[in-house]
Amino acid sequence: MPFEAVSFTEVSTEGLESSPVAEALAGLRANEARYFSNKYKHTFTVAPAAEAQDVLDWVEEILVSEREIVPTSPALEISINDIGGIYWVHVFYQSGLAINVLWTLADDGKRAVGFKLSEGMDVPPELSAFKFARQKSKLAGEIRGSFFKIKGDPPSRSVTPRNS
């Protein structure tokens, strides 16, 4: 699967053009790339969601099993990262929603799901129960975010990182 590096110096909407908030979603994606570069010296890469269906299924299985959340927007891109035993999957949706799953590989490690809403999008109905904090980003404008801790067992599927 060809993963492409995301630039945070030249924000591009490539791969996100079908989103009604493509510019803001591209900024949010670039914001994630900057975070991974600055904090971990790691290159954040993405691939079309259709090329990583098993990973998308894994994320969506966690959403359903933990909170009965079913995203209503098509997934556009996926990023898979393994940094020092922390496995991160990001899914960027056409609506402007970005979902990330943080899964520490150690048995007693941190596990959480984060939601980020691109500037200009409404809160999706499936996330109406969450309260969203606001943060400013030079790349993405205003990002609204929320999260929950994963309490259950790992999903039945085993997904392994593809771009360490």
C-alpha positions in Angstrom: 0.0 0.0 0.0 1.5 3.3 -1.0 1.6 5.7 1.9 2.4 9.4 1.1 4.1 11.8 3.4 2.0 14.7 4.6 3.6 18.1 4.4 2.9 20.7 7.1 4.7 23.4 5.3 2.7 23.2 2.1 -0.8 22.2 3.0 -2.4 20.2 0.2 -6.0 19.0 -0.2 -4.9 16.0 -2.3 -7.0 13.0 -1.4 -9.5 15.2 0.5 -11.0 17.1 -2.5 -14.5 15.5 -2.1 -14.9 17.0 1.4 -17.0 20.1 1.7 -14.4 21.4 4.2 -11.4 20.1 2.2 -9.1 23.1 3.1 -9.8 22.9 6.8 -9.5 19.0 6.8 -6.2 19.3 4.9 -5.0 21.8 7.6 -6.1 19.4 10.3 -4.2 16.6 8.6 -1.1 18.9 8.3 -1.5 19.8 12.0 -1.2 16.1 12.9 1.9 15.8 10.6 3.5 18.7 12.4 2.7 17.2 15.8 4.3 13.8 14.9 7.3 15.5 13.4 7.9 17.9 16.3 7.2 15.4 19.2 8.5 12.2 17.7 10.6 13.1 14.7 8.3 10.8 12.8 6.9 11.3 9.2 3.1 11.2 9.2 1.9 9.4 6.1 -1.5 8.6 4.7 -3.1 6.2 2.2 -6.5 6.0 0.7 -9.0 4.4 3.1 -10.1 1.9 0.4 -6.5 0.5 0.5 -6.6 -0.2 4.2 -10.1 -1.6 4.7 -8.9 -4.0 7.5 -7.6 -1.0 9.5 -10.8 1.0 8.9 -12.8 -2.1 10.1 -10.6 -2.3 13.2 -11.2 1.4 14.1 -14.9 1.1 13.5 -15.2 -2.1 15.5 -13.7 -0.2 18.5 -16.2 2.6 18.0 -19.2 0.3 17.9 -18.0 -2.0 20.8 -17.1 0.8 23.1 -19.8 3.5 22.4 -22.1 2.2 19.6 -20.7 4.9 17.3 -21.1 4.4 13.6 -19.5 7.1 11.4 -22.0 8.3 8.8 -19.5 9.9 6.5 -17.2 8.0 4.0 -13.6 7.5 5.1 -11.1 9.2 2.7 -7.7 8.5 4.2 -5.9 6.5 6.9 -2.6 7.0 8.6 -1.0 4.1 10.6 1.9 4.9 13.0 3.9 2.9 15.5 6.1 5.0 17.7 7.9 3.4 20.6 5.2 0.8 21.2 2.3 3.3 20.8 0.1 2.4 17.8 -1.9 5.3 16.3 -4.4 5.1 13.6 -6.0 8.2 12.1 -9.0 8.1 9.8 -10.0 11.3 7.9 -13.6 11.4 6.8 -15.3 13.3 4.0 -17.4 15.3 6.5 -14.3 16.9 8.0 -14.1 14.5 11.0 -10.8 13.0 12.0 -10.8 10.0 14.4 -7.7 8.6 15.9 -7.2 5.5 18.0 -4.2 5.5 20.4 -3.4 2.0 21.4 -0.3 1.4 23.6 0.9 -2.2 22.8 1.8 -2.9 26.5 -1.0 -4.8 28.3 -1.5 -2.0 30.9 -1.0 0.9 28.4 -3.1 3.8 27.5 -5.9 3.3 25.0 -8.2 6.0 23.7 -10.2 7.3 20.8 -10.0 11.0 19.8 -12.3 13.0 17.6 -11.4 16.2 15.9 -13.8 18.4 13.9 -12.6 20.5 11.1 -13.5 24.2 11.1 -16.8 24.7 9.3 -18.4 21.3 10.0 -21.2 20.6 12.3 -21.0 18.0 15.1 -22.1 14.7 13.5 -25.2 13.2 15.0 -23.3 10.1 16.1 -21.1 12.4 18.3 -23.8 14.6 19.8 -23.2 13.2 23.3 -19.7 14.5 23.4 -18.5 17.9 24.6 -15.8 19.4 22.4 -12.9 21.6 23.5 -11.6 24.3 21.1 -8.0 24.9 20.0 -6.5 27.3 17.5 -4.2 26.0 14.8 -2.2 28.1 12.3 -2.7 25.2 9.8 -6.3 24.3 10.5 -8.0 27.3 12.0 -10.2 26.2 14.9 -10.2 22.5 15.8 -12.8 21.1 18.1 -11.7 17.9 19.9 -13.0 15.3 22.3 -12.0 11.7 23.3 -12.9 8.7 25.4 -10.8 6.0 27.0 -11.1 2.5 25.7 -12.1 0.1 28.4 -12.9 -3.1 26.6 -10.7 -5.9 25.3 -8.9 -5.5 21.9 -11.1 -6.1 18.9 -11.1 -9.6 17.5 -9.1 -8.5 14.5 -5.4 -8.1 14.8 -4.0 -5.1 12.9 -0.4 -4.4 12.7 1.4 -1.1 11.8 2.5 -0.7 8.2 4.7 2.4 8.4 6.9 2.5 11.4 
